[in-house]
Amino acid sequence: MASLSKEAQRKYRIIAAIANNNSPSIQDIANRTEIPVSTIKRMLGQIRADFDMNIRFIADTDNMRGRTGFYHITHWGVLDRSEFLVRHGEGSE
């Protein structure tokens, strides 16, 4: 990913972390990408808009204290899922 801007690299790492992890929480994504939670939250909105992706937050209904849950990509928008994962998925860095 050397030819991509730092911001694009971060967005791709976030997308890959969601795609390659079964039901990742925001903290799982932060741990995997080493990107602060506040930055991830901001970038998720940008990713949704920039790539026309549908990334859903699925709330944990068992936990009534706080907003916990996980993220799931339901529509890849302008990105081809298979090609993205080959180029930027697990172990491609």
C-alpha positions, 0 to 999 in steps of 0.5 A: 500500500506504499503508493496510497496516501496515509489516509487511504491506507488507514481506510483500507486497513479499517475495511480489511479489519472488518472484512477479515474478522468475525463480528469485530467491535470498535476496539477489535478494529482499533487493536488490529489496525493500531488506529485510535477509536475516535479516528475509526469512528470518523473514518467509517463515515468517510468510507461509507460516503467515499465508497458507497459502502454499507457498514452496519453497526449491530448492537449487542441486545444482551448488554443494556449498559452502554452501546456495544456491538460489532460491525458488518459490511453488508454492501461493498459499494464501488469496491469489488470485495474479492479483489480488495481482499486479494490486494489489501486483505489479511497479510497483504501489508 
